[in-house]
Amino acid sequence: MKKTTYLLAFLTATAFAQQETSYNSETIPSSNTGETTIATITRVDNGRAAVVDTFTTLAEFNDAVLACTDDTLQSEDFTNGPGAITTCGETISAADGGACFPAGELETGFVVSSSADPSSVVNIPPGAIGNTDSLVGATSFAAFTIIEFDPSPQAVAFDIWENIDPVTIIRVFSLGGDLIDTFNANTPTNTQTFFGFYANEPIGSIELEGANDSGELFGNFLFGGDCSNLGIQDELLAKVTTYPNPTAGQLSLTVPSGLVIEKVSLIDITGKNTQVQLINNTLDMSGLATGVYILKIETSAGISTQRVIKQ
């Protein structure tokens, strides 16, 4: 285990797992195409939608997490496992890595298992199926992968790997076991692709399920943080409003209690700052030409950008 940065694997594979029901290291030709791959994330109308935002790059995820927590996220890259594809056992965790990891090798705070009965988890070392980094997940393609947390994080990220179908169904559960959010991540098959999110409440567990019995795996695992404050900040930003809009001259700002306005900029369509000043939460636009302007409001909770029309 070690702190890692996200690495995209730009790989393709052919004829893998069409007849297989579990992982096999044979007949896995791959090639490096050098292309960047980005997931397409779709929220399914399910649960109470506690996830505040999702991310398809590590840089975006890091920026969001740094804004919501001072905690250093735990990082597990599943290195130092077997050099060949190995069935680990019913679960893998810091306490019990089964046949794959000695006790204490993995980071504390999570347990990986499979929905199959009996449960069985597999470890895939780098290069075994064309992957760049170590991956883990449910051994059987028909089963899905379960990640349980203790203590519960609010920020989670990992690389997804799918073998047959590009869609991974990601179900997010609360500390009490309620389904609070569901996403479909559409990623290229046989390619490591980043997915991250943060929620406004603690996460008890996550389920990863490849569509149509595809074999989902994950790696470069990040988890931790307390982002509840960021959810509150987003709610505050949403309450920053302007009126009347359109306006013939005076534009007023409504600012919720607890939010501090740090800087306001009114930008014209050429990108020039009009230098109009905010006085008593009011902008005097009477001296400006008619047209569309962008109002950038920098606050203690972040930045709100709004479109303003001068009549």
Secondary structure, 3 states (H helix, E strand, C coil): CCCCCCCCCCEEECCCCCCCCECCCCCCCEEECCCCCCCEEEEECCCCCCEEEEECCHHHHHHHHHHHCCCCCEEECCCCCCCCCEEEECCEECCCECCCECCCCCCCCEEEEECCCCCCEEEECCCCCCCCCCEEEECECCCCEEEEECCCCCEEEEEEECCCCCEEEEEEEECCCCEEEEEEEECCCCCCEEEEEEECCCEEEEEEEEHHHCCCEEEEEEEECCCHHHHHHHHHHHCCEEECCCECCEEEEECCCCCCEEEEEEECCCCCECCCCEECCEEECCCCCCEEEEEEEEECCEEEEEEEEEC
